[in-house]
Amino acid sequence: MVNVSDPSTPFASSLVETPCRTDGRLDKARRERDKEVYEKSMTAAIIQLCGQCAVLLGWRPAEFWNATPAELACVLNAVEGQAEVPPGASDLQTLMELFPDG
């Protein structure tokens, strides 16, 4: 959710300051401007993330673009040491007792 009162939000001021007319001309112009700002900030974030994957993981651009968001999150969490520990044998046994397939 966009916090329009937060000045660090890229297009917060345009969301608050631009009046809307009933004919929609100013509203359309505001939407187009906000979209442009969003796309520029999104592009910068993607480029930064691609560069981090190159440095941290040794990935080439094709490897970055072929990774799914889930794969990327998994790898980056593992690099940061935040990877979840898989359940052990006792955990699996407990789950099988709680939820028998039988």
C-alpha positions, 0 to 999 in steps of 0.5 A: 500500500502506498503511504502518500504521507511518506515523502520518500514514496516516489510519486506521493506528491503527485497523488496528493497535489494533482486535482481531478476534473470530472472530464478526466484529463488531469486524472489521465495525465496524473496516471501517466506521470505516476506510471512513468515514475513507477516504471523508472523506479522499478527498472532501477530496482531490477537493474540493481538486483541483476547486478547483485546476482552477478556479484554475489552469485556469479550469474550472467544476465540470462541466468537472472532473467530465467530465474523465477521470483521464488528461485531468486528469493530462495537463493538470496535467502540462502546467501544471507543465511536465512534459508529455512532448515528442512524438517527432520525425521522426527518432524516428519514422523509427527506430521505423519501421525497428525495427518495420516493418509490412510 
